[in-house]
Amino acid sequence: MDARRESEPTAVKNRTTAERKSERELVVTRTINGPARIVFEAFTKPELFKRWWVPKSFGLSLLSCELDVRVGGTYRLVFRHEGSDMAFFGKYLEVTPHSRLVWTNDEGDDGGAVTTVTFEEKGGRTLIVMHDLYPTKEALEASGNTGAMNETFDQLDELVISLGAGSGRS
């Protein structure tokens, strides 16, 4: 019997965990307070993606966001940080609406990581599992992306809650 569950507000702050599964694999998990349909849309619709992906504390600006979310489609994100631009790009290998996305990260010289994200809805909340497989141990170590994911997923959670509150019943 969990008495806390009934009294908890909808906007419960969830924890993001990051774990190395091997010398080339990083798995980040987070439960988001909203249905898988809305969480998936936040990953696949540029107008939503732009609102949560960039950690606000990093001082980055997302200049452009192009997402052609279909098998074989591509994405390209261009960021500005301290006057210089950085592009991140790749292609989608798998797209299963509301449950799975797989994309390549092609900007690195070493072939980049392959990212797999699964979305599992339970009781109106969605467990996200983001699995990055890097080509080498050194590529994982050089990525340095683990620190940003907590803030990024906090921003996603806030967005999904606001979209759910604004949409009412569908």
C-alpha positions in Angstrom: 0.0 0.0 0.0 1.5 3.3 -1.1 -0.2 6.2 0.6 2.1 8.7 -1.1 0.9 7.8 -4.6 -2.6 9.1 -4.0 -1.4 12.4 -2.5 1.4 13.1 -4.9 0.9 16.0 -7.3 1.0 15.4 -11.1 4.3 17.3 -11.3 6.4 14.9 -9.3 10.1 15.5 -9.9 11.5 12.3 -11.4 15.1 11.2 -11.2 17.3 10.7 -14.3 19.8 7.9 -14.0 22.8 7.4 -16.3 24.6 4.1 -16.2 27.5 2.6 -18.3 26.4 -0.8 -19.4 29.8 -1.5 -21.0 32.9 0.5 -22.1 30.9 1.6 -25.2 27.4 1.8 -23.9 25.5 4.5 -21.9 21.9 4.1 -20.8 19.9 7.0 -19.4 16.5 6.4 -17.9 13.8 8.8 -16.8 10.0 8.7 -16.2 8.1 11.6 -17.7 4.8 12.7 -16.3 2.7 12.3 -19.4 1.5 9.7 -22.0 3.9 8.1 -24.5 2.1 9.8 -27.4 2.9 13.3 -26.1 6.5 12.3 -25.1 7.1 10.8 -28.5 5.8 14.0 -30.2 8.2 16.0 -28.1 11.0 14.0 -29.7 9.7 14.1 -33.2 8.1 17.5 -33.8 10.6 20.3 -34.3 8.4 23.0 -32.7 8.3 20.9 -29.5 11.8 19.5 -29.6 13.3 23.0 -29.7 11.5 23.8 -26.4 13.3 21.1 -24.3 16.4 19.6 -25.9 19.0 22.3 -25.0 19.9 22.6 -21.3 19.1 26.2 -20.4 22.1 26.4 -18.1 24.6 25.6 -20.8 24.4 28.9 -22.6 23.6 27.3 -26.0 21.2 28.7 -28.6 19.5 26.2 -30.9 19.7 28.1 -34.3 17.9 25.5 -36.4 16.2 22.2 -35.9 15.3 20.0 -38.9 13.7 16.6 -38.1 12.5 14.3 -40.9 11.3 11.6 -38.6 10.9 8.5 -40.8 13.1 5.5 -41.6 15.9 6.9 -43.7 15.0 10.5 -42.9 17.6 12.8 -41.5 17.9 15.4 -38.7 20.2 18.4 -38.3 20.6 20.6 -35.2 22.7 23.7 -35.3 23.8 25.3 -31.9 25.6 28.5 -31.2 27.9 28.6 -28.1 30.1 31.6 -27.3 30.0 32.8 -30.9 30.8 29.6 -32.7 28.3 27.2 -34.4 28.2 23.4 -34.0 26.1 21.0 -36.1 24.8 17.6 -35.0 23.2 15.4 -37.6 22.4 11.9 -38.6 19.6 9.7 -39.9 16.7 7.7 -38.5 17.1 3.9 -38.6 13.8 3.0 -36.9 10.7 4.9 -36.2 7.8 3.1 -34.3 5.3 5.8 -33.2 4.9 6.2 -29.5 7.3 3.4 -28.6 10.8 3.5 -30.3 13.2 5.7 -32.2 16.7 4.8 -33.4 19.1 7.3 -35.0 22.7 7.7 -35.9 25.0 10.5 -34.7 27.1 11.2 -37.7 29.0 14.4 -36.8 32.0 12.6 -35.3 35.1 11.4 -37.2 34.8 8.0 -35.6 31.3 7.2 -37.0 29.4 8.4 -34.0 27.0 6.7 -31.6 23.7 5.0 -32.4 21.0 6.2 -30.1 17.9 4.0 -29.3 15.1 5.5 -27.3 12.1 3.5 -26.1 8.9 4.9 -24.6 6.9 2.7 -22.3 3.7 4.1 -20.9 2.4 3.0 -17.5 -0.5 4.7 -15.7 -0.3 7.8 -17.8 3.5 8.3 -17.3 6.2 7.3 -19.7 9.5 5.5 -19.0 12.1 6.7 -21.4 15.2 4.5 -21.9 17.9 6.2 -24.0 20.7 3.8 -25.0 23.8 5.2 -26.7 26.2 2.7 -28.3 29.5 4.3 -29.2 32.0 2.9 -31.8 34.8 2.9 -29.2 35.4 3.4 -25.5 37.2 6.6 -26.2 34.3 8.0 -28.2 32.0 7.5 -25.1 34.5 9.1 -22.8 34.9 12.1 -25.2 31.1 12.6 -25.5 30.7 14.1 -22.1 27.0 14.3 -22.5 25.8 12.7 -19.3 25.7 15.9 -17.2 23.2 17.6 -19.5 20.6 14.8 -19.5 19.1 15.5 -16.1 18.4 19.2 -16.9 17.2 18.2 -20.5 14.8 15.7 -19.2 13.5 18.1 -16.5 12.7 20.5 -19.3 11.0 17.7 -21.2 8.9 16.8 -18.2 7.8 20.4 -17.8 6.9 20.6 -21.5 4.9 17.4 -21.5 3.0 18.4 -18.3 2.2 21.8 -19.9 1.0 20.1 -23.1 -1.1 17.6 -21.2 -2.7 20.4 -19.1 -3.4 22.4 -22.2 -4.9 19.7 -24.4 -7.5 18.4 -22.0 -9.1 15.1 -23.0 -8.5 13.9 -26.6 
